């Protein structure tokens, strides 16, 4: 009887290890400052059914979050094969299925897009370090748990912000990770 219980426990334990090792892409840590995390997440995105092997056009922004809400990426893309249909995807330990986005306004969606290949997610930890250097002498300043690639005033950039007990700070970086603007608000 003891041998039977032991075998059952052993089979269950092996099963648990097998399930934990398969199919989960959940990343621990901080995807904004940890080297390679966002690159891995976006490589998974490029290989989703319906996207693999296709040109992926990002619509307006890619938002990246970390901290208390966990690691999260929210992205809107032009549905492959269309020039006016946008789909939303969200990463929270794995990618969601496409959800349609209702658009408003008179412009063309394709005019607010950039190929995913032009956004270098490996630059995000570099931008984080640059922002740390900008705020290092500001008492109590902390970088927000949010960063984005965004289309703003006809150009794409990387946006990051920070807070101190006395003020908020905003910075824009170009797509190569170079600081364009830093301001106190």
C-alpha positions in Angstrom: 0.0 0.0 0.0 2.8 2.4 0.8 4.5 1.7 -2.5 1.2 2.5 -4.3 0.9 5.8 -2.6 4.5 6.6 -3.3 4.0 5.9 -7.0 0.9 8.0 -7.2 2.7 10.9 -5.5 5.7 10.5 -7.8 3.5 10.5 -10.9 1.6 13.6 -9.7 4.9 15.4 -8.9 6.3 14.6 -12.4 3.1 15.8 -13.9 3.3 19.1 -12.0 6.9 19.7 -13.2 5.9 18.8 -16.8 3.0 21.3 -16.7 5.0 24.1 -15.2 7.8 23.7 -17.8 5.4 23.8 -20.8 3.4 26.4 -22.4 4.0 29.2 -19.9 5.8 32.3 -21.1 5.2 34.3 -17.9 8.2 36.5 -17.1 9.1 37.5 -13.6 10.9 40.7 -12.8 10.6 44.1 -14.5 10.1 43.9 -18.3 10.9 47.5 -18.7 14.4 47.4 -17.2 15.4 43.7 -17.5 17.5 43.1 -20.6 15.8 40.8 -23.2 12.4 40.4 -21.5 10.5 42.6 -24.0 12.4 41.1 -27.0 11.3 37.7 -25.9 7.7 38.8 -25.4 7.6 40.5 -28.8 9.2 37.5 -30.5 6.3 35.4 -29.1 3.9 38.1 -30.5 5.4 37.9 -34.0 4.8 34.1 -34.0 1.1 34.2 -33.1 -1.4 32.4 -35.4 -2.5 34.9 -38.1 0.7 37.1 -37.6 3.6 34.7 -38.3 5.4 35.6 -41.4 3.3 38.7 -42.1 4.3 42.4 -41.9 2.9 43.7 -38.6 2.0 47.4 -38.6 1.7 49.0 -35.1 -1.2 51.5 -34.8 -0.4 54.6 -32.6 1.3 53.0 -29.6 2.7 50.1 -27.7 2.2 50.4 -23.9 4.4 48.5 -21.5 3.7 48.1 -17.8 5.3 46.5 -14.8 5.0 46.8 -11.0 2.0 46.0 -8.9 -0.2 45.2 -11.9 2.4 42.7 -13.2 4.1 42.7 -16.5 1.8 43.8 -19.3 2.1 44.9 -22.9 -0.8 46.4 -24.8 -0.5 46.8 -28.5 -2.8 47.8 -31.4 -2.0 46.6 -34.9 -3.4 47.1 -38.3 -5.1 43.7 -39.1 -2.9 42.1 -41.7 -4.3 42.5 -45.2 -6.4 45.6 -44.3 -5.7 49.3 -44.2 -8.5 50.4 -41.8 -9.1 47.5 -39.3 -7.2 47.6 -36.0 -6.9 44.7 -33.6 -5.8 44.9 -29.9 -3.7 42.4 -28.2 -2.6 42.2 -24.6 0.2 40.3 -22.9 -0.2 39.2 -19.3 2.0 36.1 -19.0 0.8 35.1 -22.5 -0.8 36.8 -25.5 -4.6 37.3 -25.8 -6.5 36.7 -28.9 -7.1 39.6 -31.3 -9.9 42.0 -30.2 -11.4 44.5 -32.7 -10.9 48.2 -32.0 -13.5 50.8 -32.9 -11.9 53.7 -34.6 -13.1 57.2 -34.8 -12.0 60.3 -36.7 -11.6 61.1 -40.3 -7.9 60.0 -40.9 -6.6 56.8 -42.3 -5.5 54.2 -39.8 -2.5 53.3 -42.0 -1.2 56.9 -41.7 -0.6 56.3 -38.0 1.3 53.0 -38.3 4.9 51.9 -38.2 6.3 48.5 -39.0 7.0 46.5 -35.8 10.5 45.8 -37.1 11.3 49.5 -36.7 10.6 49.4 -33.0 13.7 48.1 -31.1 12.4 46.6 -27.8 16.0 46.0 -26.7 16.3 49.8 -26.4 13.7 50.0 -23.6 16.1 49.0 -20.7 18.7 51.5 -22.1 16.0 54.3 -22.1 15.2 53.3 -18.5 18.8 53.7 -17.5 19.0 57.1 -19.2 15.9 58.2 -17.3 17.5 57.0 -14.1 20.5 59.3 -14.9 18.1 62.2 -15.5 16.4 61.9 -12.2 19.3 60.7 -10.0 19.7 64.0 -8.2 16.0 64.7 -7.7 15.0 63.8 -4.1 12.6 60.9 -3.9 12.1 60.6 -7.7 11.0 57.3 -9.1 10.4 56.2 -12.7 6.7 55.2 -13.4 5.9 51.6 -14.0 4.9 52.5 -17.6 6.6 53.3 -20.8 5.4 53.5 -24.4 6.4 53.7 -28.0 4.0 56.3 -29.3 3.0 58.2 -32.4 2.8 61.9 -31.4 2.6 65.0 -33.5 3.5 63.0 -36.7 6.5 61.2 -35.2 7.3 58.0 -33.3 9.2 58.2 -30.0 9.6 56.5 -26.7 7.8 58.2 -23.8 8.7 57.8 -20.1 7.7 59.6 -16.9 8.8 59.9 -13.3 7.4 61.3 -10.1 8.9 62.8 -7.0 7.0 64.1 -3.9 7.2 67.6 -5.4 6.8 67.2 -9.2 6.3 65.1 -12.2 8.9 64.7 -15.0 8.4 63.6 -18.6 11.0 62.5 -21.2 10.8 61.7 -24.9 13.5 59.6 -26.6 14.0 58.9 -30.3 13.7 55.3 -31.5 17.4 54.8 -31.1 17.1 55.5 -27.4 18.6 59.1 -27.5 17.0 61.7 -25.2 15.1 64.3 -27.1 13.4 66.2 -24.3 13.2 66.1 -20.5 10.9 68.5 -18.7 9.4 69.1 -15.3 5.7 69.4 -15.3 
